[in-house]
Amino acid sequence: MPANRDGKYSHTAELKRQDAAHHLHPFTDFQDYAAHPGRIISRAEGVYIEDSDGNRILDGMSGLWCCNLGYSQPGIVEAVRKQLSELPFYNNFFQCANEPSVRLAARLASLTPDNFNHVFFTNSGSEANDTNLRLVRRYWDLLDKPNKRIILSRTNAYHGSTIAAASLGGFDFVHRQFETLPYVHHIAQPYWFKDGGELSPEEFGVRVAKDLERAIDELGEDNIAAFIAEPIQGAGGVIVPPESYWPEMRRILAERDILFISDEVICGFGRTGQLFGCQSYGTSPDLITFAKAVTNGFQPLGGVLLGDRVANVLTSGGGEFGHGFTYSGHPAACAAALATLDILEREQLVERVADDIGPYLQRRWQELADHPIVGETRGKGMVAALELVRNKHTRERLEDGGKAGAVCRQFCIESGLVMRAVGDAMIIAPPLVCSHEEIDLLIERATRALDLTASHYHL
Ligand SMILES: *Cc1c(COP(=O)(O)O)cnc(C)c1O
């Protein structure tokens, strides 16, 4: 057995055996995993993770879009430790509150756009989107508009994995595995590289936005409760919409009496160069979903920020709102979030994404567009994607079935870089704290992986 950094014998083989025998992993083919066990990630430092075989890997995905400040943040650790020793848990039911949850609610209200003054805490993004459906339903009921029930979402969206959140999501292979909510309808996504054909990105952006208008007309404005969307679709492949898309969506939403939910679980807390993606794109949501980076991934926490339009109706009567989680506003999770926001502000990281490291990443990432197997690069702030192709002009893929992405991902790992594959799109969302040198290293390793992928396909 290999010795790990402390010179102790690692128990990698034993862990892998137990993992394969007992542990069912999220979004995983169980049979395949048992035959090809994964790597045990054993420690992390700065923007690097380390596996139990001693490989040190640059994490181009911030964990799972959450460790925006990297892995070495003793301030967050200490805040959680202190909270656990003072008040490890108490609930927020039955006329009770705890200091971190109250302070975090007030802090979020002060950070967010002026009309956002209330928050409902959950433990995850999925639960937050479930909460959104409950809030939206309650809102229209209190306004005596019981017909407004339909929720519009988009193809290839990701909103989480509870029954409600997975219904909102737009992955067909997921929908085939359970009974989706019958009142969720999906409209088109602004994926120019895949669907744009001969249209310019700007023409395509406007055209695809009009699918919202068409759906509202067909289904009836009086029947529609809300529209939910990510500013940039993340798990669907970092679909950065053409610049014309959100202005046209904004026009349509302003003309129609439906609520707009901005799912900011990825874009929130600085990823796009503003605190929230809706601010980057100038949209005006009524509800904002957040999770992931709010605690830098160090504690599970999510929630919904409520704009005054919804909050004013919900807080002015109507009786008890029958919804909540045991851990809604967990003191240790809220303490982690407060410490995360302290660092985000003290180190001016949102500004850094807008003015320094974001533009630097985008400039360097764009250079990859010259690589023979890259059909497109796209990105914003600290999130980016590229499309793997055999032919740049016809957009012909390297292989059918979106398998080239998995091939490239393996070469990334072997080159010391975590880059995720979504079909044939390779995506990154590196920590906002990356140095210029770490971005250079990311580009160097990504280039090596692209070269190896090209050789693999004899190009
Ligand atoms: C990850 C994600 C979710 C779900 O969050 P969980 O904490 O995994 O439940 C929801 N929306 C978006 C946009 C996400 O990326």
The ligand as an SDF file (V2000), in Angstrom:
LIG
                    3D

 15 15  0  0  0  0  0  0  0  0999 V2000
  -26.8810   22.1170   -7.6470 C   0  0  0  0  0  0  0  0  0  0  0  0
  -28.0610   22.8840   -8.1140 C   0  0  0  0  0  0  0  0  0  0  0  0
  -29.3100   22.7510   -7.4890 C   0  0  0  0  0  0  0  0  0  0  0  0
  -29.5610   21.7140   -6.4210 C   0  0  0  0  0  0  0  0  0  0  0  0
  -28.8500   21.9660   -5.2710 O   0  0  0  0  0  0  0  0  0  0  0  0
  -28.6380   20.7450   -4.2140 P   0  0  0  0  0  0  0  0  0  0  0  0
  -27.9880   21.4410   -3.0680 O   0  0  0  0  0  0  0  0  0  0  0  0
  -27.7760   19.7380   -4.9080 O   0  0  0  0  0  0  0  0  0  0  0  0
  -29.9680   20.2200   -3.8910 O   0  0  0  0  0  0  0  0  0  0  0  0
  -30.3400   23.5630   -7.8980 C   0  0  0  0  0  0  0  0  0  0  0  0
  -30.1690   24.4610   -8.8630 N   0  0  0  0  0  0  0  0  0  0  0  0
  -28.9920   24.6110   -9.5110 C   0  0  0  0  0  0  0  0  0  0  0  0
  -28.8660   25.6530  -10.5610 C   0  0  0  0  0  0  0  0  0  0  0  0
  -27.8980   23.8180   -9.1560 C   0  0  0  0  0  0  0  0  0  0  0  0
  -26.7560   23.9380   -9.8180 O   0  0  0  0  0  0  0  0  0  0  0  0
  1  2  1  0
  2  3  1  0
  2 14  2  0
  3  4  1  0
  3 10  2  0
  4  5  1  0
  5  6  1  0
  6  7  2  0
  6  8  1  0
  6  9  1  0
 10 11  1  0
 11 12  2  0
 12 13  1  0
 12 14  1  0
 14 15  1  0
M  END
$$$$
